[in-house]
Amino acid sequence: QVQLVESGGGLVQPGGSLRLSCAASTTISTFAAMGWFRQAPGKQREIVAVVTRGGYSSYVDVVKGRFTISRDTSKNTVDLQMDNLQPEDTAIYYCNYRLVADWSDSWGQGTQVTVSP
């Protein structure tokens, strides 16, 4: 089973930046896509950003222009650069992968992002 380990979270003031990283235990070039998700307290997990095998990236509207997803197939990592963070971005952030159509049901521990003055 593929292991995913997220890192890079922390406490940041509004307007600040963080870079999250997700390390996979296997070659990510075989995945159809990888994505970052987040779950805020009392809310359902939501998808934030996706990058496909072909390098195409997409974002949920509320993070467009502020977040950038990227992947490094040589390191088997996928990163999420988050700029101009806002309190509503506070959540636990998770990465996941898709072999074909469905996201894996195996989740890592996630990394906490807290945006507060």
C-alpha positions in Angstrom: 0.0 0.0 0.0 1.2 3.5 -0.9 2.3 5.6 2.1 1.9 9.3 2.0 3.6 11.6 4.5 2.6 15.3 4.7 4.8 18.0 6.2 5.3 21.7 6.3 2.3 22.9 8.2 2.4 25.4 11.0 1.1 28.7 12.5 1.2 31.7 10.2 -0.3 35.2 10.3 -2.8 36.3 7.7 -1.1 37.2 4.5 1.7 34.8 5.2 3.0 31.8 3.3 3.6 28.1 3.8 4.9 25.3 1.6 3.5 21.9 2.2 5.2 18.7 1.0 3.9 15.2 0.5 6.3 12.3 0.1 5.1 9.1 -1.5 6.6 5.7 -0.8 6.4 4.8 -4.5 6.9 6.2 -7.9 4.3 9.0 -8.4 4.7 9.0 -12.2 2.4 6.0 -12.3 -0.5 8.0 -10.7 -3.1 9.6 -12.9 -3.2 12.5 -10.5 -2.2 13.7 -7.1 -4.1 16.2 -5.0 -4.2 18.2 -1.9 -7.3 18.2 0.3 -8.1 19.9 3.6 -10.5 19.5 6.4 -11.5 22.3 8.7 -13.0 21.7 12.2 -16.6 20.7 11.8 -16.5 20.5 8.1 -16.1 17.8 5.5 -12.8 17.2 3.7 -12.6 19.1 0.5 -10.3 19.0 -2.5 -8.0 22.0 -2.9 -5.7 21.4 -5.8 -4.9 18.6 -8.3 -2.0 18.0 -10.6 -2.3 15.3 -13.3 0.3 13.0 -14.8 0.4 15.3 -17.7 1.2 18.3 -15.5 -2.2 20.0 -15.7 -3.2 21.7 -12.5 -6.6 22.8 -11.2 -7.8 24.5 -8.0 -10.9 25.2 -6.0 -12.0 28.7 -6.7 -11.3 30.0 -3.2 -7.6 29.3 -3.5 -7.0 30.2 -7.1 -4.2 32.8 -7.5 -2.9 32.0 -4.0 -2.0 28.3 -4.0 0.3 26.5 -6.4 0.6 22.7 -6.7 3.6 21.1 -8.1 5.2 17.7 -8.3 8.7 16.3 -8.5 8.8 12.8 -10.0 12.5 12.5 -9.2 11.8 12.9 -5.5 8.2 11.4 -5.6 6.9 14.5 -3.9 4.0 16.9 -4.5 4.1 20.3 -2.9 1.5 23.0 -2.2 2.8 26.5 -2.1 0.3 28.6 -0.2 0.5 32.4 -0.3 -1.6 35.2 1.1 -3.0 32.7 3.6 -6.3 33.7 5.3 -7.9 32.4 8.6 -10.4 30.4 6.5 -7.5 28.4 5.2 -7.0 26.9 8.7 -7.4 23.1 8.4 -5.6 19.9 8.3 -4.1 19.4 4.9 -3.8 15.9 3.3 -2.5 14.6 0.0 -3.8 11.7 -2.0 -3.4 10.0 -5.3 -5.6 8.7 -8.0 -4.5 5.6 -10.0 -7.3 6.0 -12.6 -10.6 7.6 -11.7 -11.0 7.3 -7.9 -9.0 8.8 -5.1 -7.3 6.3 -2.8 -9.0 5.5 0.5 -5.7 5.5 2.3 -5.0 8.8 4.0 -1.9 10.0 5.8 -1.9 11.9 9.1 -2.1 15.3 7.4 -0.4 18.5 8.4 -2.0 21.2 10.4 -2.2 24.7 9.0 -3.3 27.5 11.3 -3.7 31.1 10.1 -4.2 33.5 13.0 -3.0 37.0 14.0 
